[in-house]
Amino acid sequence: LSEPSKVSAATLRRIHEAIRVTGFVPNALAGALASQRSMLVSALVPSISNIVYASMIASFNERMRARGYQILLSETGFDPGDEEAFIATHLSRRPDAVLLTGIHHSAQARRMLLAVDIPVVEVWDISTTPIDICVGFSHVEAGRAAADFAVEAGYRRAACVSAGDERARRRQQAFSERFEERSGHVVSAAAFNEPASLANGRSGLSRLLEEQGFEGGVVFCSADLLA
Amino acid sequence: LSEPSKVSAATLRRIHEAIRVTGFVPNALAGALASQRSMLVSALVPSISNIVYASMIASFNERMRARGYQILLSETGFDPGDEEAFIATHLSRRPDAVLLTGIHHSAQARRMLLAVDIPVVEVWDISTTPIDICVGFSHVEAGRAAADFAVEAGYRRAACVSAGDERARRRQQAFSERFEERSGHVVSAAAFNEPASLANGRSGLSRLLEEQGFEGGVVFCSADLLA
């Protein structure tokens, strides 16, 4: 099969027919070991069912597939310690590249990623010290821009509903600082130690309204799901 | 590393320290070839960004991970021909099990899956002739139950907005037949040849209202996204 020129056309035809009928599939593990290319790309995201990561993975998958790669996907949650364990198992499969969410990884995870000679892409944040390649945006600038927008739209009071992950916290903090600086008013906050969900959004809003007496202002949510 | 009892405790400690510092990760491809177990489970779903499949994959991933398996995920679309190509690449990685969406697979896909001696689970439908294991529900009965519910709630007129996949069509057809049978009214329909989306839902409803003059009844949608 790897050197079809060595057999006659008729024999080759019979071989292919036998393969078709029996449903034989070549072993890609052996091929990957021999060629040092697995045609696998690892993708690690905090949450598969969150639409922002799911949409990213759907596009990423489509582009990679068009180039013959398959995606080995893991849902890591938001803890760098959990992520480290996933990175180790992913690298043990010898992927041809790795996609990581965020820039905060454990020291051991960074060491493992630096030791493999493959492209490592960090997305969803920006960094001056990427492991390899980083494509993303600034969460601090995003929070500040939202605060500027709210102040310029005439809002004098603001509150935040925020999920428990590190990026959400940075956006929320940047929003609050900038809004307080420009409006002179303290920003109320309802923060959760869990990922964003519709239920957290509802309970965050009712905390603001009922417990903190928030009214007549703008509410900054750390994610679509909360809003 | 595979026989730690052959070296002294001090040597083993030095080896482990060297591994930690250099970020060395063992090669799982070689291990999988030798042991005939890849600890990979293949999951094939039509769409990753559709919340019904994303939620299923999130739970499936969590359960499999708790048992030490990693998920090799592919988005197949709704065409059995495309699915066949994915099944071949997945099987070439020697997964320990396969999860498939739906019961309609190409003849060659069935042959390949029957030839491998691993669990194959079909979900999201039911069949009297599963490849191996089938866990799902009846789309025809679901459509009929919705029609019964609508008739019993007093609706005399009904319309359908339906996506282009085969399961959606079966639900819609079962709904229409049962509703027509029990109400004596013809069910209007806006059907798309694409997957369900919010945009299709909006345009389906406006087709029903503006072009077909539908009013005063119940609208059956083939998916949450359309509704």
HADDOCK unambig.tbl for C-alpha pairs under 7 A between the chains (distance, minus, plus):
assign (segid A and resid 22 and name CA) (segid B and resid 111 and name CA) 6.75 0.50 0.50
assign (segid A and resid 22 and name CA) (segid B and resid 115 and name CA) 6.67 0.50 0.50
assign (segid A and resid 23 and name CA) (segid B and resid 108 and name CA) 6.87 0.50 0.50
assign (segid A and resid 23 and name CA) (segid B and resid 111 and name CA) 5.02 0.50 0.50
assign (segid A and resid 23 and name CA) (segid B and resid 112 and name CA) 3.93 0.50 0.50
assign (segid A and resid 23 and name CA) (segid B and resid 115 and name CA) 5.84 0.50 0.50
assign (segid A and resid 24 and name CA) (segid B and resid 112 and name CA) 6.36 0.50 0.50
assign (segid A and resid 25 and name CA) (segid B and resid 88 and name CA) 6.47 0.50 0.50
assign (segid A and resid 25 and name CA) (segid B and resid 91 and name CA) 6.61 0.50 0.50
assign (segid A and resid 25 and name CA) (segid B and resid 92 and name CA) 5.68 0.50 0.50
assign (segid A and resid 26 and name CA) (segid B and resid 92 and name CA) 5.48 0.50 0.50
assign (segid A and resid 27 and name CA) (segid B and resid 92 and name CA) 4.79 0.50 0.50
assign (segid A and resid 27 and name CA) (segid B and resid 93 and name CA) 6.38 0.50 0.50
assign (segid A and resid 27 and name CA) (segid B and resid 94 and name CA) 6.87 0.50 0.50
assign (segid A and resid 28 and name CA) (segid B and resid 92 and name CA) 4.86 0.50 0.50
assign (segid A and resid 28 and name CA) (segid B and resid 93 and name CA) 5.15 0.50 0.50
assign (segid A and resid 29 and name CA) (segid B and resid 29 and name CA) 5.77 0.50 0.50
assign (segid A and resid 29 and name CA) (segid B and resid 33 and name CA) 6.54 0.50 0.50
assign (segid A and resid 29 and name CA) (segid B and resid 93 and name CA) 5.80 0.50 0.50
assign (segid A and resid 30 and name CA) (segid B and resid 33 and name CA) 6.90 0.50 0.50
assign (segid A and resid 33 and name CA) (segid B and resid 29 and name CA) 6.55 0.50 0.50
assign (segid A and resid 33 and name CA) (segid B and resid 30 and name CA) 6.89 0.50 0.50
assign (segid A and resid 48 and name CA) (segid B and resid 54 and name CA) 6.26 0.50 0.50
assign (segid A and resid 48 and name CA) (segid B and resid 58 and name CA) 5.83 0.50 0.50
assign (segid A and resid 49 and name CA) (segid B and resid 51 and name CA) 6.57 0.50 0.50
assign (segid A and resid 49 and name CA) (segid B and resid 54 and name CA) 4.93 0.50 0.50
assign (segid A and resid 49 and name CA) (segid B and resid 55 and name CA) 5.29 0.50 0.50
assign (segid A and resid 49 and name CA) (segid B and resid 58 and name CA) 6.18 0.50 0.50
assign (segid A and resid 51 and name CA) (segid B and resid 49 and name CA) 6.56 0.50 0.50
assign (segid A and resid 54 and name CA) (segid B and resid 48 and name CA) 6.27 0.50 0.50
assign (segid A and resid 54 and name CA) (segid B and resid 49 and name CA) 4.93 0.50 0.50
assign (segid A and resid 55 and name CA) (segid B and resid 49 and name CA) 5.29 0.50 0.50
assign (segid A and resid 58 and name CA) (segid B and resid 48 and name CA) 5.84 0.50 0.50
assign (segid A and resid 58 and name CA) (segid B and resid 49 and name CA) 6.19 0.50 0.50
assign (segid A and resid 71 and name CA) (segid B and resid 72 and name CA) 6.60 0.50 0.50
assign (segid A and resid 71 and name CA) (segid B and resid 73 and name CA) 6.39 0.50 0.50
assign (segid A and resid 72 and name CA) (segid B and resid 71 and name CA) 6.60 0.50 0.50
assign (segid A and resid 72 and name CA) (segid B and resid 72 and name CA) 4.79 0.50 0.50
assign (segid A and resid 72 and name CA) (segid B and resid 73 and name CA) 6.29 0.50 0.50
assign (segid A and resid 73 and name CA) (segid B and resid 71 and name CA) 6.37 0.50 0.50
assign (segid A and resid 73 and name CA) (segid B and resid 72 and name CA) 6.26 0.50 0.50
assign (segid A and resid 73 and name CA) (segid B and resid 73 and name CA) 6.30 0.50 0.50
assign (segid A and resid 74 and name CA) (segid B and resid 71 and name CA) 6.99 0.50 0.50
assign (segid A and resid 88 and name CA) (segid B and resid 25 and name CA) 6.47 0.50 0.50
assign (segid A and resid 91 and name CA) (segid B and resid 25 and name CA) 6.59 0.50 0.50
assign (segid A and resid 92 and name CA) (segid B and resid 25 and name CA) 5.67 0.50 0.50
assign (segid A and resid 92 and name CA) (segid B and resid 26 and name CA) 5.49 0.50 0.50
assign (segid A and resid 92 and name CA) (segid B and resid 27 and name CA) 4.80 0.50 0.50
assign (segid A and resid 92 and name CA) (segid B and resid 28 and name CA) 4.87 0.50 0.50
assign (segid A and resid 93 and name CA) (segid B and resid 27 and name CA) 6.37 0.50 0.50
assign (segid A and resid 93 and name CA) (segid B and resid 28 and name CA) 5.14 0.50 0.50
assign (segid A and resid 93 and name CA) (segid B and resid 29 and name CA) 5.79 0.50 0.50
assign (segid A and resid 94 and name CA) (segid B and resid 27 and name CA) 6.86 0.50 0.50
assign (segid A and resid 108 and name CA) (segid B and resid 23 and name CA) 6.86 0.50 0.50
assign (segid A and resid 111 and name CA) (segid B and resid 22 and name CA) 6.72 0.50 0.50
assign (segid A and resid 111 and name CA) (segid B and resid 23 and name CA) 4.99 0.50 0.50
assign (segid A and resid 112 and name CA) (segid B and resid 23 and name CA) 3.90 0.50 0.50
assign (segid A and resid 112 and name CA) (segid B and resid 24 and name CA) 6.34 0.50 0.50
assign (segid A and resid 115 and name CA) (segid B and resid 22 and name CA) 6.62 0.50 0.50
assign (segid A and resid 115 and name CA) (segid B and resid 23 and name CA) 5.79 0.50 0.50
